[in-house]
Amino acid sequence: MIWPILIPIAIVLGFVVAGIRIVNQYENGIIFRLGRFAGTRRPGLNVIIPVLDRMVVVDMRTVAREVPPQDVITRDNVSVKVTAVLYFRVIDAERAIIQVDDFLYATSQLAQTTLRAILGQQDLDDLLSQREKINKHIQEVLDTHTEPWGIKVSNVEVKDVDLPQEMRRAMAKQAEAEREKRAKIIAAEGEFQASEKLAQASDVLGRSPASLQLRYLQTLVEISAEKNSTTIFPVPIDMISAWLKSPAQEKK
């Protein structure tokens, strides 16, 4: 009878198979033996003691977690709704399991409170124009608080700032006024530069009467090219004075 032999062998094999655990490349396994921490298992094939040991697998990859819309009142008393995206990962699986109940939930809640606290210290203009600086500040604060949990916050991005409708209209009017201001300044600068060039040209023509006459004739040619039906153009008397002299005056 081989059954008395096969049964113990089957029990031992079942016991060994029940203790086999496979940890993926992007995971770490935390072993608890009789409720106490007994070590960390790296990726690959691992064997634990059934019944006595329990393995908790921790994903070590970067997690992207969206922070729900938060109602924030800025320092200049403007109510806005802000959404953000949080990027973090576990760098110490032991602390992530032992030091905090649910590190994903805890990190998400901490991100919400930190977001409201920091954005509430900013003016609306700074919130809209210095977003990169604010993102960096939020990331540093979160990373300091999550470090005891074995969590590394790599980045925080304020994704959207939803302004009240009346504030949007006010900002649109302000932007339009700013564009009109720039347009007027540019036009004034153009007029100023043109007046300087005209003044320089008048100085040059004033020093050379012949140049003025040549410019006069050039203007006549340009007008004639327009094919107007009738053109009345004043002619300086000094240009035709030579033809107006009488023969008696020429003999003198």
C-alpha positions as a Markdown table, in Angstrom:
| # | Residue | x | y | z |
|---|---|---|---|---|
| 1 | Met | 0.0 | 0.0 | 0.0 |
| 2 | Ile | 1.5 | 3.3 | -1.1 |
| 3 | Trp | -1.3 | 5.5 | 0.1 |
| 4 | Pro | 0.2 | 5.9 | 3.6 |
| 5 | Ile | 3.3 | 7.3 | 1.9 |
| 6 | Leu | 1.5 | 9.4 | -0.8 |
| 7 | Ile | -0.7 | 11.2 | 1.7 |
| 8 | Pro | 2.1 | 12.8 | 3.8 |
| 9 | Ile | 3.9 | 13.7 | 0.6 |
| 10 | Ala | 0.8 | 15.3 | -0.8 |
| 11 | Ile | 0.4 | 17.3 | 2.4 |
| 12 | Val | 4.0 | 18.5 | 2.3 |
| 13 | Leu | 3.7 | 19.5 | -1.3 |
| 14 | Gly | 0.5 | 21.3 | -0.6 |
| 15 | Phe | 2.1 | 23.0 | 2.3 |
| 16 | Val | 5.0 | 24.1 | 0.1 |
| 17 | Val | 2.8 | 25.3 | -2.8 |
| 18 | Ala | 0.6 | 27.3 | -0.4 |
| 19 | Gly | 3.8 | 29.1 | 0.8 |
| 20 | Ile | 4.9 | 30.1 | -2.7 |
| 21 | Arg | 4.5 | 33.8 | -3.6 |
| 22 | Ile | 5.5 | 35.6 | -6.8 |
| 23 | Val | 6.3 | 39.3 | -6.5 |
| 24 | Asn | 6.3 | 41.3 | -9.7 |
| 25 | Gln | 9.2 | 43.5 | -10.8 |
| 26 | Tyr | 7.3 | 46.7 | -9.8 |
| 27 | Glu | 6.3 | 45.4 | -6.3 |
| 28 | Asn | 7.7 | 44.6 | -2.9 |
| 29 | Gly | 6.2 | 42.1 | -0.4 |
| 30 | Ile | 6.0 | 42.9 | 3.3 |
| 31 | Ile | 6.0 | 39.8 | 5.5 |
| 32 | Phe | 4.2 | 39.6 | 8.8 |
| 33 | Arg | 4.8 | 36.6 | 11.0 |
| 34 | Leu | 2.3 | 36.1 | 13.7 |
| 35 | Gly | 1.4 | 39.8 | 13.3 |
| 36 | Arg | 5.0 | 41.1 | 13.6 |
| 37 | Phe | 7.1 | 42.5 | 10.8 |
| 38 | Ala | 9.4 | 39.8 | 9.5 |
| 39 | Gly | 11.1 | 41.4 | 6.4 |
| 40 | Thr | 10.6 | 42.6 | 2.9 |
| 41 | Arg | 10.5 | 40.3 | -0.1 |
| 42 | Arg | 12.0 | 41.5 | -3.4 |
| 43 | Pro | 10.6 | 40.8 | -6.9 |
| 44 | Gly | 10.8 | 37.1 | -7.9 |
| 45 | Leu | 9.9 | 33.8 | -6.4 |
| 46 | Asn | 9.4 | 33.9 | -2.6 |
| 47 | Val | 8.4 | 31.2 | -0.1 |
| 48 | Ile | 6.6 | 32.0 | 3.2 |
| 49 | Ile | 5.4 | 29.8 | 6.0 |
| 50 | Pro | 1.7 | 29.2 | 5.5 |
| 51 | Val | -0.6 | 30.0 | 8.4 |
| 52 | Leu | 2.2 | 31.8 | 10.3 |
| 53 | Asp | 3.1 | 34.3 | 7.6 |
| 54 | Arg | 1.1 | 36.9 | 5.7 |
| 55 | Met | 2.4 | 38.9 | 2.8 |
| 56 | Val | 1.2 | 42.4 | 1.8 |
| 57 | Val | 2.2 | 43.4 | -1.7 |
| 58 | Val | 3.0 | 47.0 | -2.3 |
| 59 | Asp | 3.0 | 48.6 | -5.7 |
| 60 | Met | 6.2 | 50.7 | -6.1 |
| 61 | Arg | 5.3 | 52.5 | -9.3 |
| 62 | Thr | 4.5 | 56.2 | -9.6 |
| 63 | Val | 0.8 | 56.9 | -8.9 |
| 64 | Ala | -1.1 | 59.7 | -10.6 |
| 65 | Arg | -4.0 | 60.7 | -8.4 |
| 66 | Glu | -6.4 | 63.6 | -9.3 |
| 67 | Val | -7.2 | 65.9 | -6.4 |
| 68 | Pro | -11.0 | 66.6 | -6.4 |
| 69 | Pro | -12.1 | 70.2 | -7.0 |
| 70 | Gln | -11.3 | 72.4 | -4.0 |
| 71 | Asp | -13.1 | 75.6 | -3.1 |
| 72 | Val | -10.4 | 78.1 | -2.2 |
| 73 | Ile | -10.6 | 81.7 | -1.1 |
| 74 | Thr | -7.5 | 83.6 | -2.2 |
| 75 | Arg | -5.8 | 86.2 | 0.0 |
| 76 | Asp | -7.6 | 89.0 | -1.9 |
| 77 | Asn | -11.0 | 87.4 | -1.1 |
| 78 | Val | -11.7 | 85.8 | -4.5 |
| 79 | Ser | -13.5 | 82.5 | -4.4 |
| 80 | Val | -12.2 | 80.0 | -7.0 |
| 81 | Lys | -12.5 | 76.2 | -7.6 |
| 82 | Val | -9.1 | 74.5 | -8.1 |
| 83 | Thr | -8.3 | 71.0 | -9.4 |
| 84 | Ala | -4.8 | 69.4 | -9.3 |
| 85 | Val | -3.0 | 66.2 | -10.1 |
| 86 | Leu | -0.6 | 64.6 | -7.6 |
| 87 | Tyr | 2.3 | 62.3 | -8.6 |
| 88 | Phe | 3.9 | 60.1 | -5.9 |
| 89 | Arg | 5.3 | 56.7 | -5.3 |
| 90 | Val | 6.3 | 54.4 | -2.5 |
| 91 | Ile | 10.0 | 54.4 | -1.7 |
| 92 | Asp | 9.8 | 52.4 | 1.5 |
| 93 | Ala | 7.2 | 49.7 | 1.5 |
| 94 | Glu | 7.7 | 48.8 | 5.2 |
| 95 | Arg | 6.8 | 52.3 | 6.4 |
| 96 | Ala | 4.0 | 52.7 | 3.8 |
| 97 | Ile | 2.2 | 49.7 | 5.4 |
| 98 | Ile | 3.2 | 50.0 | 9.0 |
| 99 | Gln | 3.2 | 53.8 | 9.6 |
| 100 | Val | -0.2 | 54.7 | 7.9 |
| 101 | Asp | -3.4 | 52.8 | 7.6 |
| 102 | Asp | -4.1 | 53.5 | 3.9 |
| 103 | Phe | -1.2 | 55.5 | 2.3 |
| 104 | Leu | -3.2 | 56.2 | -0.9 |
| 105 | Tyr | -6.1 | 57.7 | 0.9 |
| 106 | Ala | -3.9 | 59.5 | 3.4 |
| 107 | Thr | -1.8 | 61.1 | 0.7 |
| 108 | Ser | -4.9 | 62.2 | -1.2 |
| 109 | Gln | -6.5 | 63.8 | 1.8 |
| 110 | Leu | -3.2 | 65.5 | 2.7 |
| 111 | Ala | -3.0 | 66.9 | -0.8 |
| 112 | Gln | -6.4 | 68.4 | -0.6 |
| 113 | Thr | -5.8 | 70.2 | 2.7 |
| 114 | Thr | -2.4 | 71.4 | 1.7 |
| 115 | Leu | -3.7 | 72.7 | -1.6 |
| 116 | Arg | -6.4 | 74.7 | 0.1 |
| 117 | Ala | -4.0 | 76.1 | 2.7 |
| 118 | Ile | -1.3 | 77.2 | 0.3 |
| 119 | Leu | -3.5 | 78.6 | -2.4 |
| 120 | Gly | -5.4 | 80.5 | 0.3 |
| 121 | Gln | -2.2 | 82.4 | 1.0 |
| 122 | Gln | -1.9 | 83.6 | -2.7 |
| 123 | Asp | -3.4 | 86.5 | -4.5 |
| 124 | Leu | -5.4 | 85.7 | -7.6 |
| 125 | Asp | -2.9 | 87.3 | -9.9 |
| 126 | Asp | -0.1 | 85.2 | -8.4 |
| 127 | Leu | -2.2 | 82.0 | -8.6 |
| 128 | Leu | -2.7 | 82.6 | -12.4 |
| 129 | Ser | 0.8 | 83.8 | -13.3 |
| 130 | Gln | 3.1 | 82.0 | -10.9 |
| 131 | Arg | 1.7 | 78.5 | -11.1 |
| 132 | Glu | 5.0 | 76.8 | -11.5 |
| 133 | Lys | 6.4 | 78.3 | -8.4 |
| 134 | Ile | 3.2 | 77.4 | -6.4 |
| 135 | Asn | 3.3 | 73.8 | -7.7 |
| 136 | Lys | 6.9 | 73.5 | -6.5 |
| 137 | His | 6.0 | 74.9 | -3.0 |
| 138 | Ile | 3.0 | 72.4 | -2.7 |
| 139 | Gln | 5.2 | 69.5 | -3.7 |
| 140 | Glu | 7.9 | 70.4 | -1.1 |
| 141 | Val | 5.3 | 70.7 | 1.7 |
| 142 | Leu | 3.6 | 67.4 | 0.8 |
| 143 | Asp | 6.9 | 65.6 | 0.4 |
| 144 | Thr | 7.9 | 66.7 | 3.9 |
| 145 | His | 4.7 | 65.4 | 5.5 |
| 146 | Thr | 4.7 | 62.1 | 3.6 |
| 147 | Glu | 8.4 | 61.2 | 4.1 |
| 148 | Pro | 7.6 | 59.4 | 7.4 |
| 149 | Trp | 5.2 | 57.2 | 5.5 |
| 150 | Gly | 7.8 | 56.2 | 3.0 |
| 151 | Ile | 6.1 | 58.2 | 0.2 |
| 152 | Lys | 7.9 | 60.4 | -2.2 |
| 153 | Val | 5.8 | 63.2 | -3.8 |
| 154 | Ser | 7.5 | 63.8 | -7.2 |
| 155 | Asn | 5.3 | 66.5 | -8.6 |
| 156 | Val | 2.1 | 68.5 | -8.1 |
| 157 | Glu | 0.3 | 70.2 | -11.0 |
| 158 | Val | -2.5 | 72.7 | -10.5 |
| 159 | Lys | -4.6 | 71.7 | -13.5 |
| 160 | Asp | -7.5 | 74.1 | -13.6 |
| 161 | Val | -8.6 | 77.3 | -11.8 |
| 162 | Asp | -12.3 | 78.0 | -12.3 |
| 163 | Leu | -13.1 | 81.6 | -11.8 |
| 164 | Pro | -16.6 | 83.1 | -11.0 |
| 165 | Gln | -18.4 | 84.4 | -14.1 |
| 166 | Glu | -18.3 | 88.1 | -12.9 |
| 167 | Met | -14.5 | 87.8 | -12.4 |
| 168 | Arg | -14.1 | 86.4 | -15.9 |
| 169 | Arg | -15.9 | 89.4 | -17.3 |
| 170 | Ala | -13.8 | 91.8 | -15.3 |
| 171 | Met | -10.6 | 90.1 | -16.4 |
| 172 | Ala | -11.8 | 90.2 | -20.0 |
| 173 | Lys | -12.4 | 93.9 | -19.8 |
| 174 | Gln | -9.0 | 94.4 | -18.1 |
| 175 | Ala | -7.3 | 92.5 | -20.9 |
| 176 | Glu | -9.1 | 94.4 | -23.6 |
| 177 | Ala | -8.1 | 97.7 | -22.0 |
| 178 | Glu | -4.5 | 96.5 | -21.7 |
| 179 | Arg | -4.5 | 95.6 | -25.5 |
| 180 | Glu | -5.9 | 99.0 | -26.4 |
| 181 | Lys | -3.3 | 100.7 | -24.2 |
| 182 | Arg | -0.5 | 98.8 | -25.9 |
| 183 | Ala | -1.9 | 99.7 | -29.3 |
| 184 | Lys | -2.1 | 103.4 | -28.5 |
| 185 | Ile | 1.5 | 103.3 | -27.1 |
| 186 | Ile | 2.8 | 101.6 | -30.3 |
| 187 | Ala | 0.9 | 104.1 | -32.5 |
| 188 | Ala | 2.3 | 107.0 | -30.5 |
| 189 | Glu | 5.8 | 105.6 | -30.8 |
| 190 | Gly | 5.4 | 105.3 | -34.5 |
| 191 | Glu | 4.2 | 108.9 | -34.8 |
| 192 | Phe | 7.1 | 110.0 | -32.8 |
| 193 | Gln | 9.6 | 108.2 | -34.9 |
| 194 | Ala | 8.0 | 109.4 | -38.1 |
| 195 | Ser | 8.1 | 113.0 | -36.9 |
| 196 | Glu | 11.8 | 112.6 | -36.1 |
| 197 | Lys | 12.5 | 111.3 | -39.6 |
| 198 | Leu | 10.5 | 114.1 | -41.2 |
| 199 | Ala | 12.4 | 116.7 | -39.1 |
| 200 | Gln | 15.7 | 115.2 | -40.3 |
| 201 | Ala | 14.4 | 115.2 | -43.9 |
| 202 | Ser | 13.3 | 118.8 | -43.7 |
| 203 | Asp | 16.8 | 119.8 | -42.4 |
| 204 | Val | 18.5 | 118.0 | -45.3 |
| 205 | Leu | 16.1 | 119.6 | -47.9 |
| 206 | Gly | 16.5 | 123.0 | -46.3 |
| 207 | Arg | 20.3 | 122.9 | -46.7 |
| 208 | Ser | 19.9 | 122.0 | -50.4 |
| 209 | Pro | 17.2 | 123.8 | -52.4 |
| 210 | Ala | 18.0 | 121.7 | -55.5 |
| 211 | Ser | 17.0 | 118.6 | -53.6 |
| 212 | Leu | 13.7 | 120.2 | -52.7 |
| 213 | Gln | 13.1 | 120.9 | -56.4 |
| 214 | Leu | 14.0 | 117.3 | -57.3 |
| 215 | Arg | 11.6 | 116.0 | -54.7 |
| 216 | Tyr | 8.9 | 118.3 | -56.0 |
| 217 | Leu | 9.4 | 116.9 | -59.6 |
| 218 | Gln | 9.3 | 113.4 | -58.2 |
| 219 | Thr | 6.0 | 114.1 | -56.5 |
| 220 | Leu | 4.6 | 115.3 | -59.9 |
| 221 | Val | 5.6 | 112.1 | -61.5 |
| 222 | Glu | 4.0 | 110.0 | -58.8 |
| 223 | Ile | 0.7 | 112.0 | -59.1 |
| 224 | Ser | 0.7 | 111.7 | -62.9 |
| 225 | Ala | 1.0 | 107.9 | -62.6 |
| 226 | Glu | -2.3 | 107.9 | -60.7 |
| 227 | Lys | -4.1 | 108.8 | -64.0 |
| 228 | Asn | -6.3 | 111.5 | -62.4 |
| 229 | Ser | -8.4 | 113.5 | -64.8 |
| 230 | Thr | -7.4 | 116.9 | -63.5 |
| 231 | Thr | -4.5 | 117.7 | -61.2 |
| 232 | Ile | -3.8 | 121.2 | -59.9 |
| 233 | Phe | -0.4 | 121.5 | -58.4 |
| 234 | Pro | 1.2 | 124.8 | -57.1 |
| 235 | Val | 4.5 | 125.6 | -58.7 |
| 236 | Pro | 7.1 | 127.7 | -56.8 |
| 237 | Ile | 7.8 | 130.9 | -58.7 |
| 238 | Asp | 11.5 | 130.6 | -58.4 |
| 239 | Met | 11.4 | 127.5 | -60.6 |
| 240 | Ile | 10.0 | 129.3 | -63.6 |
| 241 | Ser | 11.4 | 132.8 | -63.0 |
| 242 | Ala | 14.1 | 132.2 | -65.7 |
| 243 | Trp | 11.4 | 131.8 | -68.3 |
| 244 | Leu | 9.4 | 134.9 | -67.1 |
| 245 | Lys | 12.2 | 137.4 | -67.7 |
| 246 | Ser | 11.7 | 139.8 | -70.7 |
| 247 | Pro | 14.3 | 140.1 | -73.5 |
| 248 | Ala | 15.1 | 143.6 | -72.3 |
| 249 | Gln | 15.9 | 142.3 | -68.8 |
| 250 | Glu | 18.1 | 139.6 | -70.3 |
| 251 | Lys | 20.1 | 142.2 | -72.3 |
| 252 | Lys | 20.7 | 144.1 | -69.1 |
